[in-house]
Amino acid sequence: MRSRTMRQYNHISFFQPGHVRLNKRMTLKRLLGCMLLLCFTSYAPVFSSQQNEDFTEYNFIDIEYPDHKLIDKFHMEYTSGFGLKKLQETLEKAAPYRPYIRRKLMEKGMPLCLEFLPIIESNYNTKALSKSGAAGLWQFMENSIAGYLTKDEWIDERKDPWLSTDAALEKLKDNYNYFNDWALALTAYNMGRGGLSSLIKKTGIISAWNLIDGGYLKAETTNYVPKFIAIADIITNAKYYGLELPEYDERKELKFSTITLNTQIGLEELSAFTGIDIAELETLNPALTYPFTPYGRQYTLRIPKGTEEIVADAITKMSNLSTDVYIVEKGDTLWGISRRYGITVKELCEMNNFSETDILRIGTKLFVPIYK
């Protein structure tokens, strides 16, 4: 099952003696050619030790796959022109998150090549939002996060690259434990485990590749696994293919510390007290819907590494003002909402840049100041 594409065997001239692996689709002519080449590389004096040192060995990715025309198609797409440029740009964006993902994969004993799956999902864009509503690095749909992530009025953990990584790997592992096959597990990640299970039951086909070849999958799902395999192979063997791609670098990891909050704080006020750039706080805490932590509950906030003391000190000096969010319903008035929270209409309007004569629209979100 685990084999290289025919294109990979076009690079056979770079193999040292003992490194040739035969492909079942190799022709007799090609096989004889390889044998002659091996003899030549073994005995011809023109091959210097320096040339041997320049040899780059091909590395298999740690998921089995067959030769397939769609893998070849995407391999060609991402090794030249726009596709290669896009891959280079995406790997630059991926640098801060790859070390975390790789560590988690190792902890769980999962294939390391899965660190490239967010390239297919979001181009490693933590703010990605698809037309269908899938969000974040791993493109979770809202209806698929039960038991994995939280989304409510205050937070959307799909947008958090660290929490969504934990969730995505857990989901992939659950899929693998169910299907006992990584190609099927990946297919299920794209189309849903329930949908794939129903399709297998209906067709009797238990191979992702046979489902692809049989035309049983939608276009996006048909391309999903072949595209992933092609990209994973290209990045894993960039030097072998003579490509210049950004290399994995642990030093580029986005590092942070955490602090557990028992009371609500605003990111802008924290930034003012500590000198930490508000943009950095937002980057580290992308799950927050608003520029303050959730009201009325404990929350773990990420802060830049090395700022633990100044943040802890700042929190003791920050205001006692908290903020709740109220969604306007039919019949609501500024006066009625203000009375409910024990504040003045003026305070409510100032918090939301409203005039006391403004008409409230159903569904409008109001920030409500809460005095401790």
C-alpha positions as CSV (number, residue, x, y, z in Angstrom):
1,M,0.0,0.0,0.0
2,R,2.7,2.5,0.9
3,S,4.4,3.4,-2.3
4,R,5.7,6.3,-4.2
5,T,4.1,7.7,-7.3
6,M,5.6,7.1,-10.7
7,R,6.9,10.7,-10.7
8,Q,9.0,9.9,-7.7
9,Y,10.7,7.1,-9.6
10,N,11.8,9.6,-12.3
11,H,14.3,10.7,-9.6
12,I,15.9,7.3,-9.5
13,S,19.2,8.7,-10.8
14,F,19.8,10.3,-7.4
15,F,19.7,7.0,-5.5
16,Q,22.8,5.4,-4.0
17,P,23.3,1.6,-4.2
18,G,21.0,-0.2,-1.9
19,H,18.4,2.7,-1.9
20,V,16.3,1.6,-4.8
21,R,12.7,0.5,-3.9
22,L,10.8,-1.2,-6.7
23,N,7.3,0.0,-7.6
24,K,4.8,-2.6,-8.7
25,R,4.0,-0.5,-11.8
26,M,7.7,-0.3,-12.9
27,T,8.2,-1.6,-16.4
28,L,10.8,-4.2,-17.2
29,K,12.7,-1.6,-19.3
30,R,12.8,0.8,-16.4
31,L,13.9,-2.0,-14.0
32,L,16.8,-3.0,-16.3
33,G,17.7,0.7,-16.6
34,C,17.8,1.0,-12.8
35,M,20.0,-2.1,-12.5
36,L,22.5,-0.7,-15.0
37,L,22.4,2.6,-13.1
38,L,23.2,0.8,-9.9
39,C,26.2,-1.0,-11.4
40,F,27.4,2.3,-12.8
41,T,27.1,4.2,-9.5
42,S,28.7,1.3,-7.7
43,Y,31.8,1.0,-9.8
44,A,32.4,4.1,-12.0
45,P,35.2,6.2,-10.6
46,V,33.6,9.4,-11.9
47,F,31.3,9.4,-8.9
48,S,33.2,11.1,-6.2
49,S,32.6,11.0,-2.4
50,Q,31.4,14.6,-2.6
51,Q,28.6,13.6,-5.0
52,N,27.5,10.8,-2.6
53,E,27.4,13.4,0.2
54,D,25.0,15.5,-1.9
55,F,22.6,12.6,-2.2
56,T,19.2,13.3,-0.6
57,E,17.2,10.3,0.5
58,Y,13.4,10.1,-0.1
59,N,11.3,9.9,3.1
60,F,7.9,8.3,3.2
61,I,5.2,10.1,5.1
62,D,3.8,8.1,8.0
63,I,0.4,7.4,6.4
64,E,0.0,4.6,3.8
65,Y,-1.2,5.5,0.3
66,P,-1.3,4.0,-3.2
67,D,-0.2,5.5,-6.5
68,H,-3.0,7.7,-7.6
69,K,-3.7,10.1,-10.4
70,L,-5.1,12.8,-8.1
71,I,-2.0,12.7,-5.9
72,D,0.0,13.2,-9.1
73,K,-2.2,16.1,-10.1
74,F,-1.8,18.0,-6.9
75,H,1.9,17.1,-6.7
76,M,2.3,18.9,-10.0
77,E,0.1,21.8,-8.9
78,Y,2.0,22.5,-5.7
79,T,5.6,22.1,-7.0
80,S,5.5,24.9,-9.5
81,G,4.0,28.3,-10.2
82,F,1.2,29.7,-8.1
83,G,0.8,26.5,-6.1
84,L,4.4,26.5,-4.9
85,K,4.3,30.2,-4.0
86,K,1.1,29.6,-2.0
87,L,2.7,26.7,-0.2
88,Q,5.7,28.8,0.7
89,E,3.5,31.6,2.1
90,T,1.4,29.1,4.0
91,L,4.4,27.5,5.7
92,E,5.6,30.9,6.8
93,K,2.2,31.5,8.5
94,A,2.3,28.0,10.0
95,A,5.7,28.5,11.8
96,P,4.3,29.8,15.1
97,Y,1.9,26.9,15.5
98,R,3.7,23.8,14.0
99,P,5.8,23.1,17.1
100,Y,2.7,22.8,19.3
101,I,0.9,20.6,16.8
102,R,3.9,18.4,16.3
103,R,4.3,17.9,20.1
104,K,0.6,17.0,20.5
105,L,0.8,14.5,17.6
106,M,3.9,12.9,19.3
107,E,2.1,12.8,22.6
108,K,-0.9,11.0,21.1
109,G,1.2,8.6,18.9
110,M,-0.4,10.0,15.7
111,P,1.1,10.4,12.2
112,L,3.4,13.5,12.3
113,C,2.3,14.4,8.7
114,L,-1.0,15.5,10.1
115,E,0.6,18.8,11.0
116,F,0.1,19.7,7.3
117,L,-3.7,19.2,7.4
118,P,-4.4,22.8,8.3
119,I,-2.9,23.7,5.0
120,I,-5.8,22.0,3.3
121,E,-8.3,23.3,5.8
122,S,-7.4,27.0,6.2
123,N,-4.0,27.7,4.7
124,Y,-2.9,28.0,8.4
125,N,-5.1,31.1,8.7
126,T,-6.4,31.3,12.3
127,K,-9.1,33.7,11.3
128,A,-10.4,31.7,8.4
129,L,-14.1,31.6,8.0
130,S,-15.7,29.6,5.2
131,K,-18.9,30.4,3.3
132,S,-20.5,27.5,5.1
133,G,-19.5,28.8,8.5
134,A,-16.5,26.7,9.3
135,A,-14.0,28.6,11.4
136,G,-10.4,28.6,12.5
137,L,-7.2,26.8,11.7
138,W,-9.0,23.4,11.6
139,Q,-12.3,24.7,10.1
140,F,-14.8,23.3,12.6
141,M,-18.4,23.7,11.8
142,E,-20.6,24.8,14.7
143,N,-22.6,21.6,14.6
144,S,-19.5,19.4,14.9
145,I,-17.9,20.8,18.1
146,A,-20.1,19.0,20.7
147,G,-17.7,17.4,23.2
148,Y,-14.7,19.0,21.6
149,L,-15.0,22.8,21.8
150,T,-17.2,25.6,23.3
151,K,-19.0,28.4,21.5
152,D,-21.2,30.8,23.3
153,E,-21.9,34.5,23.7
154,W,-18.4,35.1,25.0
155,I,-16.0,32.7,23.3
156,D,-15.6,30.7,20.1
157,E,-12.9,28.2,20.7
158,R,-12.9,27.2,17.1
159,K,-10.8,30.3,16.5
160,D,-8.2,29.3,19.1
161,P,-5.3,27.5,17.3
162,W,-4.3,25.7,20.5
163,L,-7.6,24.6,21.7
164,S,-8.9,23.7,18.2
165,T,-5.7,21.7,17.6
166,D,-6.4,19.6,20.7
167,A,-10.0,19.1,19.5
168,A,-9.0,18.3,15.9
169,L,-6.5,15.7,16.9
170,E,-8.9,14.1,19.3
171,K,-11.6,14.0,16.5
172,L,-9.1,12.5,14.0
173,K,-8.1,9.9,16.5
174,D,-11.7,9.1,17.2
175,N,-12.3,8.7,13.5
176,Y,-9.2,6.4,13.2
177,N,-10.3,4.3,16.1
178,Y,-13.7,3.9,14.4
179,F,-12.5,3.2,10.8
180,N,-9.0,1.8,11.6
181,D,-7.7,3.5,8.5
182,W,-6.2,7.0,8.1
183,A,-7.6,7.6,4.6
184,L,-11.1,7.0,5.9
185,A,-10.4,8.9,9.1
186,L,-9.4,12.0,7.0
187,T,-12.3,11.5,4.7
188,A,-14.6,11.5,7.7
189,Y,-13.0,14.7,9.0
190,N,-14.1,16.4,5.8
191,M,-17.5,15.0,5.2
192,G,-18.5,13.8,8.7
193,R,-18.2,10.4,10.3
194,G,-22.0,9.8,10.1
195,G,-22.1,10.6,6.4
196,L,-19.2,8.4,5.6
197,S,-20.5,5.5,7.7
198,S,-23.8,5.7,5.8
199,L,-22.0,5.8,2.4
200,I,-20.0,2.7,3.3
201,K,-23.1,0.9,4.5
202,K,-24.9,1.8,1.3
203,T,-22.1,0.9,-1.2
204,G,-20.3,-1.8,0.7
205,I,-17.0,-0.1,-0.2
206,I,-14.6,0.2,2.7
207,S,-11.7,1.9,0.9
208,A,-11.4,5.6,0.7
209,W,-9.5,5.3,-2.6
210,N,-12.3,3.1,-4.1
211,L,-14.9,5.6,-3.0
212,I,-12.9,8.3,-4.7
213,D,-12.4,6.3,-7.9
214,G,-16.1,5.2,-8.0
215,G,-17.3,8.8,-7.9
216,Y,-19.2,8.3,-4.7
217,L,-17.9,11.5,-3.0
218,K,-18.5,15.1,-3.6
219,A,-15.8,17.1,-5.4
220,E,-14.3,18.6,-2.3
221,T,-14.1,15.3,-0.5
222,T,-12.8,13.5,-3.6
223,N,-9.8,15.8,-3.7
224,Y,-9.3,16.1,0.1
225,V,-7.1,13.1,0.9
226,P,-5.1,13.1,-2.4
227,K,-4.4,16.8,-2.0
228,F,-3.3,16.3,1.6
229,I,-1.0,13.3,0.7
230,A,0.6,15.3,-2.2
231,I,1.3,18.4,0.0
232,A,2.6,16.3,2.9
233,D,4.9,14.4,0.6
234,I,6.2,17.7,-1.0
235,I,7.0,19.3,2.3
236,T,8.5,16.2,3.8
237,N,10.7,15.8,0.7
238,A,11.3,19.4,-0.4
239,K,15.1,18.9,-0.6
240,Y,14.6,15.7,-2.6
241,Y,12.5,17.5,-5.1
242,G,14.9,20.4,-5.2
243,L,12.3,22.9,-3.8
244,E,12.9,25.8,-1.4
245,L,10.3,25.7,1.3
246,P,10.4,27.2,4.8
247,E,11.8,24.6,7.1
248,Y,10.4,23.6,10.5
249,D,11.9,25.8,13.2
250,E,11.0,25.4,16.9
251,R,12.5,28.9,17.6
252,K,9.6,30.5,15.8
253,E,6.9,29.0,18.1
254,L,4.5,31.5,19.6
255,K,5.2,31.1,23.3
256,F,3.1,32.2,26.2
257,S,2.2,31.8,29.8
258,T,-1.3,31.6,31.3
259,I,-3.1,33.2,34.2
260,T,-6.4,32.0,35.7
261,L,-8.8,34.9,36.3
262,N,-11.6,34.7,38.8
263,T,-13.0,38.1,37.7
264,Q,-13.5,39.8,34.4
265,I,-10.9,42.1,32.9
266,G,-10.7,44.2,29.7
267,L,-7.8,43.6,27.3
268,E,-7.5,47.3,26.6
269,E,-7.2,48.2,30.3
270,L,-4.7,45.4,30.8
271,S,-2.7,46.7,27.8
272,A,-2.7,50.2,29.3
273,F,-1.5,49.0,32.7
274,T,1.2,46.6,31.4
275,G,2.4,48.1,28.1
276,I,1.6,44.8,26.4
277,D,0.4,45.5,22.9
278,I,-3.4,45.0,22.6
279,A,-2.8,43.2,19.3
280,E,-0.5,40.7,21.0
281,L,-3.1,39.9,23.7
282,E,-5.8,39.4,21.0
283,T,-3.5,37.1,19.0
284,L,-2.9,35.0,22.1
285,N,-6.6,34.9,23.0
286,P,-8.5,34.7,19.6
287,A,-11.4,32.8,21.1
288,L,-12.6,35.9,22.9
289,T,-15.6,37.5,21.1
290,Y,-15.1,40.8,22.8
291,P,-12.1,42.7,24.1
292,F,-12.7,41.4,27.6
293,T,-12.9,38.1,29.3
294,P,-16.3,36.4,30.0
295,Y,-18.4,37.9,32.7
296,G,-19.4,35.9,35.8
297,R,-17.0,32.9,35.3
298,Q,-13.4,31.8,35.6
299,Y,-11.2,32.2,32.5
300,T,-7.7,31.2,31.6
301,L,-6.0,34.1,29.8
302,R,-2.8,33.7,27.7
303,I,-0.1,36.4,28.2
304,P,3.3,36.9,26.6
305,K,6.0,34.7,28.3
306,G,7.9,36.7,30.8
307,T,5.1,39.1,31.7
308,E,3.6,37.1,34.6
309,E,4.6,39.4,37.3
310,I,3.6,42.7,35.7
311,V,0.2,41.2,34.7
312,A,-0.5,39.9,38.2
313,D,0.4,43.3,39.6
314,A,-1.7,45.1,37.1
315,I,-4.8,43.0,37.8
316,T,-4.7,44.2,41.4
317,K,-4.8,47.8,40.3
318,M,-7.4,47.6,37.6
319,S,-11.0,48.9,37.9
320,N,-13.8,47.0,39.5
321,L,-15.9,47.5,36.5
322,S,-17.1,44.4,34.6
323,T,-19.2,44.2,31.5
324,D,-22.1,41.9,30.6
325,V,-23.6,41.5,27.2
326,Y,-27.4,41.9,26.7
327,I,-29.2,41.0,23.4
328,V,-32.1,43.3,22.8
329,E,-35.5,41.5,22.7
330,K,-38.9,42.6,21.5
331,G,-40.4,45.2,23.9
332,D,-37.0,46.2,25.4
333,T,-36.2,49.9,26.2
334,L,-33.0,51.6,27.4
335,W,-34.8,52.5,30.6
336,G,-36.0,48.9,31.2
337,I,-32.6,47.4,30.6
338,S,-30.9,50.0,32.7
339,R,-33.3,49.3,35.6
340,R,-32.8,45.6,35.3
341,Y,-29.0,46.0,35.8
342,G,-29.2,48.8,38.4
343,I,-27.5,51.4,36.3
344,T,-28.6,54.7,34.7
345,V,-29.7,55.1,31.1
346,K,-26.8,57.5,30.7
347,E,-24.2,54.9,31.8
348,L,-25.7,52.4,29.4
349,C,-25.7,54.8,26.5
350,E,-22.1,55.9,27.2
351,M,-21.0,52.3,27.2
352,N,-22.5,51.7,23.7
353,N,-22.1,55.2,22.1
354,F,-25.9,55.5,22.0
355,S,-28.2,58.5,22.4
356,E,-31.0,58.3,25.0
357,T,-33.4,58.9,22.1
358,D,-32.1,56.0,19.9
359,I,-34.5,53.2,19.0
360,L,-33.3,49.7,19.9
361,R,-33.4,47.0,17.3
362,I,-34.2,43.4,18.2
363,G,-31.0,41.4,18.2
364,T,-28.7,44.3,19.0
365,K,-25.9,43.5,21.5
366,L,-25.4,46.0,24.3
367,F,-22.5,46.1,26.6
368,V,-23.8,46.6,30.1
369,P,-21.5,48.0,32.9
370,I,-21.5,46.0,36.1
371,Y,-20.2,47.7,39.2
372,K,-18.7,45.2,41.7
